[in-house]
Amino acid sequence: MKTGLAGKRALVLGASKGLGFGIAQGLAAEGATVTIASRTLESAQAAAERIGGKARGLACDTGNLPQVDALYADAVSAMGGIDILVLNSGGPPPGLAQKIAPAQWRASFEAMFVGLVRIADLALPDMMERKFGRILSVISSGVIEPIPNLAISNAIRPALVGWGKTLASEVAGSGVTVNAIAPGRIATDRLQQLDEANAKRQGKDIDDIRATAKSRIPAGRYGTVEEFAAMAVFLASDAASFVTGSVVRVDGGQIASSL
Ligand SMILES: NC(=O)c1ccc[n+]([C@@H]2O[C@H](COP(=O)([O-])OP(=O)(O)OC[C@H]3O[C@@H](n4cnc5c(N)ncnc54)[C@H](OP(=O)(O)O)[C@@H]3O)[C@@H](O)[C@H]2O)c1
């Protein structure tokens, strides 16, 4: 398969580690120039150094709109443009649906939706003019099958799916695709933290929590960051030019829904 990614310019948000980092690494391995962003400049730059080549790291909290605007300007000035934009951010705190403070709802919505949509809006005009663009959102299996004790994620991520699906129809004729990737359980620091929180909440050993979680995944294990990133690399590639408005799962068969 020819990816056509050599020389393409990618901006990956939330990418100093975990899924975002894996995507940046996968795109760079195909010859793309990548800019990595995360809240701290040091961790973004350290991640860029691990990738090497022309990779660079910039600071941006997706919940801070002035920083989002500055990131767009700095990434364009560094790379000359953006062909591939990966919308990713940190996960919200776990918790039940009841008694979430209004300030927490607002902060999570800003970081997980408003900031991501803002940078896509900034990047889209150039993509459409050049007749090529790839916008990928990292969401969660919770948009299809809500995950217990992750109420904020279950509530906010569907907004990104609805936005992306609408946008995909608007820009499909301009060579810009818009897709979302839904991870099931992929081994990252975030998953480790969630397993620890579940162990504490249920008064169980973390190994028992993991064993139960894996028993619910037909593949019988957690996915790797590389397995997740491979889907992002495909969706960013020339080969995926007719895939748009889709939510693609990378979940080892976990989501119990045929649609
Ligand atoms: N791993 C899974 O199985 C899984 C499943 C479903 C959904 N997800 C979701 O997928 C996303 C990525 O997950 P992950 O497992 O890679 O998480 P992770 O290991 O915690 O990594 C999150 C990354 O995002 C950055 N980040 C956090 N908050 C940010 C913010 N406000 N603005 C910009 N960057 C921010 C972090 O760097 P800094 O700390 O330096 O900012 C880090 O690079 C999360 O939203 C997560 O909830 C993951």
The ligand as an SDF file (V2000), in Angstrom:
LIG
                    3D

 48 52  0  0  0  0  0  0  0  0999 V2000
   -5.7700    4.3950   26.1120 N   0  0  0  0  0  0  0  0  0  0  0  0
   -7.0100    3.9660   25.9410 C   0  0  0  0  0  0  0  0  0  0  0  0
   -7.2980    2.7580   25.9910 O   0  0  0  0  0  0  0  0  0  0  0  0
   -8.1140    4.9650   25.6660 C   0  0  0  0  0  0  0  0  0  0  0  0
   -9.4190    4.4650   25.5230 C   0  0  0  0  0  0  0  0  0  0  0  0
  -10.4460    5.3580   25.2550 C   0  0  0  0  0  0  0  0  0  0  0  0
  -10.1690    6.7180   25.1180 C   0  0  0  0  0  0  0  0  0  0  0  0
   -8.9060    7.1640   25.2790 N   0  0  0  0  0  0  0  0  0  0  0  0
   -8.6890    8.6020   25.1600 C   0  0  0  0  0  0  0  0  0  0  0  0
   -7.7130    8.8880   24.1850 O   0  0  0  0  0  0  0  0  0  0  0  0
   -6.9920   10.0570   24.5650 C   0  0  0  0  0  0  0  0  0  0  0  0
   -5.5090    9.7270   24.6390 C   0  0  0  0  0  0  0  0  0  0  0  0
   -5.3610    8.6820   25.5780 O   0  0  0  0  0  0  0  0  0  0  0  0
   -3.9610    8.1340   26.0930 P   0  0  0  0  0  0  0  0  0  0  0  0
   -4.2460    6.7790   26.6140 O   0  0  0  0  0  0  0  0  0  0  0  0
   -2.8990    8.3480   25.0860 O   0  0  0  0  0  0  0  0  0  0  0  0
   -3.7130    9.1340   27.3390 O   0  0  0  0  0  0  0  0  0  0  0  0
   -2.3480    9.4980   28.0910 P   0  0  0  0  0  0  0  0  0  0  0  0
   -1.4280    8.3400   28.0950 O   0  0  0  0  0  0  0  0  0  0  0  0
   -2.7970   10.0690   29.3940 O   0  0  0  0  0  0  0  0  0  0  0  0
   -1.6980   10.6670   27.2100 O   0  0  0  0  0  0  0  0  0  0  0  0
   -2.3890   11.8770   27.0700 C   0  0  0  0  0  0  0  0  0  0  0  0
   -1.5540   12.8790   26.2870 C   0  0  0  0  0  0  0  0  0  0  0  0
   -2.3010   14.0830   26.1500 O   0  0  0  0  0  0  0  0  0  0  0  0
   -1.5770   15.1950   26.7140 C   0  0  0  0  0  0  0  0  0  0  0  0
   -2.5880   16.0600   27.3200 N   0  0  0  0  0  0  0  0  0  0  0  0
   -3.3150   15.8440   28.4490 C   0  0  0  0  0  0  0  0  0  0  0  0
   -4.1660   16.8610   28.6560 N   0  0  0  0  0  0  0  0  0  0  0  0
   -3.9620   17.7440   27.6400 C   0  0  0  0  0  0  0  0  0  0  0  0
   -4.5180   18.9910   27.3010 C   0  0  0  0  0  0  0  0  0  0  0  0
   -5.4800   19.5760   28.0540 N   0  0  0  0  0  0  0  0  0  0  0  0
   -4.0770   19.6310   26.1950 N   0  0  0  0  0  0  0  0  0  0  0  0
   -3.1090   19.0760   25.4350 C   0  0  0  0  0  0  0  0  0  0  0  0
   -2.5260   17.9020   25.7020 N   0  0  0  0  0  0  0  0  0  0  0  0
   -2.9570   17.2460   26.8000 C   0  0  0  0  0  0  0  0  0  0  0  0
   -0.5660   14.5820   27.6710 C   0  0  0  0  0  0  0  0  0  0  0  0
    0.6070   15.3430   27.7700 O   0  0  0  0  0  0  0  0  0  0  0  0
    0.8170   16.5280   28.8410 P   0  0  0  0  0  0  0  0  0  0  0  0
    0.4990   15.9470   30.1690 O   0  0  0  0  0  0  0  0  0  0  0  0
    2.2450   16.9070   28.6430 O   0  0  0  0  0  0  0  0  0  0  0  0
   -0.1130   17.6150   28.4300 O   0  0  0  0  0  0  0  0  0  0  0  0
   -0.2390   13.2750   26.9400 C   0  0  0  0  0  0  0  0  0  0  0  0
    0.7110   13.5030   25.9470 O   0  0  0  0  0  0  0  0  0  0  0  0
   -7.5640   10.5010   25.9070 C   0  0  0  0  0  0  0  0  0  0  0  0
   -8.5630   11.4720   25.6990 O   0  0  0  0  0  0  0  0  0  0  0  0
   -8.1790    9.2220   26.4380 C   0  0  0  0  0  0  0  0  0  0  0  0
   -9.2010    9.4580   27.3780 O   0  0  0  0  0  0  0  0  0  0  0  0
   -7.8710    6.3360   25.5430 C   0  0  0  0  0  0  0  0  0  0  0  0
  1  2  1  0
  2  3  2  0
  2  4  1  0
  4  5  1  0
  4 48  2  0
  5  6  2  0
  6  7  1  0
  7  8  2  0
  8  9  1  0
  8 48  1  0
  9 10  1  0
  9 46  1  0
 10 11  1  0
 11 12  1  0
 11 44  1  0
 12 13  1  0
 13 14  1  0
 14 15  2  0
 14 16  1  0
 14 17  1  0
 17 18  1  0
 18 19  2  0
 18 20  1  0
 18 21  1  0
 21 22  1  0
 22 23  1  0
 23 24  1  0
 23 42  1  0
 24 25  1  0
 25 26  1  0
 25 36  1  0
 26 27  1  0
 26 35  1  0
 27 28  2  0
 28 29  1  0
 29 30  1  0
 29 35  2  0
 30 31  1  0
 30 32  2  0
 32 33  1  0
 33 34  2  0
 34 35  1  0
 36 37  1  0
 36 42  1  0
 37 38  1  0
 38 39  2  0
 38 40  1  0
 38 41  1  0
 42 43  1  0
 44 45  1  0
 44 46  1  0
 46 47  1  0
M  CHG  2   8   1  16  -1
M  END
$$$$
